[in-house]
């Protein structure tokens, strides 16, 4: 059965502009790239999907785009809506299901469920990229994610670190890009709502039962931003050197 055609939704100018600037500043996309988007079905990855589809139509740089979902077999996570949606958009789609949560319970060694799951998902995405000749992996973390990571690293790890905008993986065969590093979470939330994107709830009971350091950072930043409206602009300036990678 042929899936009904789905028309891409043009993101608002502010979202496209922020993503386009990050892509340009960090030289994320090159002519002939084959990009695999890690798509959970959350508001951020769905927003990035439509940003990349818009860029693919307009940009002089030509690139291919596919998407991959990693299902960690959490009982409350149901990404089944993504397959017909991506088929309707004409985007090649890969679906990988693996009992990551069960493996975490057996193999974790002093780490959090979220950290273990993140590493496992990333490894699966690398494998899918390699097996299908995609040289770039696109991830949908945004500026709020980077700021939260920066504070968590400083507060709890004693290090100045955050997520890099563009780097090459340790094996040297896949470049990782984060086109939304200048985008605020509220921008993806507003776009997803306005465009009625088929957002999939990411309800992992393992995560919700664990101490939520990231949620604490999110609340701290929200409170500080009320008093200091330019907070995230200042944080971006502070983090910019940490976002660069000589390996990209």
N, C-alpha and C positions, 0 to 999 in steps of 0.2 A: 504494500500500500504506500502510495506517494504521500509524503508529509505536505500539508498546506504551506504555501510560501509565506514567509514572515518578512515584512519590510524592516530593514534596519531603522533605528530611531536616531535622529541626529542629536547628539548631546548639546547642551547649552554652550554658548560661546566661551563663557568663563572656564568651563571644564576642559573644553578643547584647547583653549589657550594655555592653561596651566600644564596640561599633559604635553602639548606640543613644545613648550619651552623646555621642559625637562628632557624630552627626547632629543632636542637640539643641543642643549647644554652638555649632555653626557654622551652624545653621539651614539644613541641606543640602536637605531635601525639603519642598516646599510643595504644598498641595492642588492637584490637577489637573496636576502635573508629568508629563511623558512622559520616562522615563529610559531611556537607552541604555547598557547595561553593556558595556564593552570586555572581552571574555573570550578569553583565550589558551588556556584549558584547564588552566592551572597551578593549584596548590593554593589560591592566594590569590584568583584571580578566581572559581573554583568555590565557594569558601567565601562570597565576597561575594554570589554569585548566590543561595545559600540563605538568607543573612541578609536580603536584600531581599525574597525570596519570603515569608519568615516575617513580615517587617514589613508587607508588602502585605496579608497576611491579618488582622493584628491591629490595625494602627494606624488611628486615626480619620482621619488624613490619607490621602486617596485619590490614588493615582498609578498610571500604567501602566509596564510594564517590558518591554524587549526587550533582545536581546544581539547583539553583532557581533564576529566574529573577523576579524582581518587576517592573512592568510597571506603572509609575505614570501618564499615559495618557497625556503625553506631545505630541502635534501634530507633532513634528519633530523627535520623537523617535520611531524607527521601529525595534524591536528586533525579527521580524518573522523568520530571518535566523537561529536563535539559536536552535529552536526546531528540525529541520531536522539534523542540525550539531551535536547536542548532541546525538540524536537517532543513528546517524551513528557511533558515538564513543562508543555507548553502555552505556552511562551515564544516569541514571534516572534523569528526568527533571521535575521541577515544575514551573508553570507560574502563577503569581499573578498580576492581573490588578486592580488598584484602583485609583480613581480620586484624587490623592494626591495634585496636583496643585490647583484644585478647593477647596479642603478642607483647604489648606493653606491660600487661600484668605479669607475664612470665619473665620478661627480659629486662625490665627497667632496673637501673642501678643508681638510686639516689637522684633521679631526674624527675621532672614533672610529666604528666600525661601529655600535656600540650607540647612540650619540647620534644618528647620522643615521637609523637605523632607527626610533628612538623618535619623532623628528619626523615622519617619513613616515607611520608608523602613526597618530599623532595627527591628522594632516591628513586621512587617509582616514576616521577615525572622525567627525571634524567634518562631513565631506561627507555621510556616511551619515545622521548626525543631522539635518542640514539637509534633505536630500532626503526624509526620512520624518517630518518635523515633530516630532522629539524635541528638547526644549529643555534637557535635562540629560544630561551624559556622566558616568557613574560609572566610576572607576578603582580598582584594588584594591591600591594601595601601602599598606604597613602601617608601624608605628612603627619597625621595624628599617630599612626603606628610608629613612625620613625622617632617622634618625640617621646612616646611612651617607652620605647626600647632604650633610648638615650638615658632617660631618667632611671630606669630599672638597672641599667648597666652601672651607672654612677652610684646609685644608692646601695645596691645589693652586691655588685661585683667589684666595685672599686676601680672601674675602668671607664674611659671615655670611648664609647662605641655606639654605633647605630647601624641600621641596615644600609648597605651600599646600593647606590642607584644603578650601577652597571659594572659587572665584573665577570670574569671567566671562572668556571668551576675548577676544583682542584685537579680534575682529570684533564683539563685543558681543551675539552671538546664541545662545551656548551657555554654560550654567553647568557648571563642572567640579567634581565632588565626589569626595572620598576618604573613604568611611565607615569605613575600617579604620585611620585614623591613630592610634588609641589601642590597636590590637590588635598583639600580638607575633606574629612569624613562627611561633614554635613552636605558637601556638594554631591557626593555619590548617593547619599540618602535621598536628597531632594530629586535628583534625576531619576532614580529608580522608582520613586513614588509617582512623579509626574508622567513618566513614560509607561507606567504599569508593567515594569519588567517582572518576569516570573521568578521572584526572589525565593530561594529555598532557605528555610530556617536551618541554621546550624546549631542544633540542640544536642550537644555532647554531654551526657550526664557525668562523665568522668571529669570533664573540665569544671562543670558547675559545682561539683562536690569538693574541688580542691581550692586552696587559698588562691585568691585572684589578685596577684600583685599587679597585673596589667590593668585590671579594673580600678584598682586603687590609684594608679598613675593617671588614668583617664579622668577620674573624679577630681584629683588634685589639679590637673591642668585646666579643667573646666572652671574650677573655682578661681584659679589665678587669672584666667583669661577675662573673667568678669571685671576684675580690677585693673588688668593690664591688656587692653585690646590688641596691642601689637606683640603679644607674647610669642605667637607662633612664627612671626617674622623674625624676631630675635633668635629664637631657637634654630630656625633654618640657617641663619647666618653662622651660628655657633657650630652647627652640625655639618655644614657644607664640606669642610676639609675631610671629615670622616666618611662622607658619602662617595668620595672619589676612590677609584681603584686603578693602580698602574697596570693591572692584568687585563683590563677591558679592551 
